[in-house]
Amino acid sequence: MTTTRFFSTLTEQSKPSKSFAIDIFSPLRQWLNQIEFSDRQFAEKICHLIPASCPFERDVSAFGYTYHIPALCKINPVFEEVVNLRFRALTYLSELPC
């Protein structure tokens, strides 16, 4: 069995079936996607609260070795919606007249 085939078999087994999957974050995703920007201060606050890059990625040096801790933001179930919210806030601010 080749490595690629082995890993594809593992990923196929780990995916939940669509018929039994319950998305408990769906209401939160919908709420984040429905937020509209009509106030400059609100858009600026969103841009300040949501970082542009994942703040958890680190390189830790201990005992002469360097360990890389990968970004854990991708594990967040609403990561895409939060990044999209920040992007929409930045777009709103860029379209405002100076």
N, C-alpha and C positions, 0 to 999 in steps of 0.2 A: 504494500500500500504506500503510495507516495505521500510526502508531507502535505502537499496542497490538498489532496483528497482527504487526508486525515483531518486537517483543520476545518475543511468545509463540512465534513460530517459532524464534527464537534459543534460548530456554530449552528448547524441546522437543528441539532438536538436541543440546544440551549434556548432557541427561540420559542416563546410561548405561542400556542396556537391562537389564531384570531377569534375563534368561537368562544374560548373560555377567558380571554384576556379582559380584565376590567381596568379601565384607565381612571384611577381615583384623582388624578391631577387634571382631568379634562375641564372642570369648572374654573380652576385657577388659570389654565391656559387660555380659556375663552375670555376671562375677565382681563387678563393682561393684553390680549389682542384687541380688546374693545376700547382701551384707553385712548382718548383723543387729546391732542394738545391744543389748547387755546390760550394759554397763559405762558409768558416768557419765563417767569420765576419757577413755575412748575417744571418746565422743560429743562431749565438749568439745574434744578435740584435733582432730577432724574439722572442727568449726565454726571453730576458729582457723586451720586450714590452708587451708580453701577460702574465698576471699573472697566477700562478699555481692554485690559488683558487679565487673564486669570491670576489672581494674587497668591495662589497656593503653590505654584510651581517654584521649586527651590533646588539649589545645589548645596548639600550639607557636607562639610569636611569633618571627619572624625577619625582619629587614629591613623592618619596618613592616607586615608582613602576618601574619595569624593563620591558621595551618593547622590543620585539625581531622583528627586521626588517629582513625578509627572503631574501635569495639571489635572486636578480632580473636578474641574468645572463640567467636563463632559458627563460625569456621573449624575449631575443635577438634572432631575426630570423636566424642569422648566427652563433650562439653560438657553435654548433657542429663542423662546419667547422673551426672556429678559434681555438678551442681546438685541433682538428685534425692537424692543421698547426703547432701548438706548439709541439705536439707529434712527428710529422715528423722531425722537426728541432732538437729535442732532440735525436731522433734516428740517424739522420745524424751525429751529433756531437759524439755520443757514438761509431759509427763505424769508425771514423777517427783514424788513428794511432797517438800515442802520440808523 
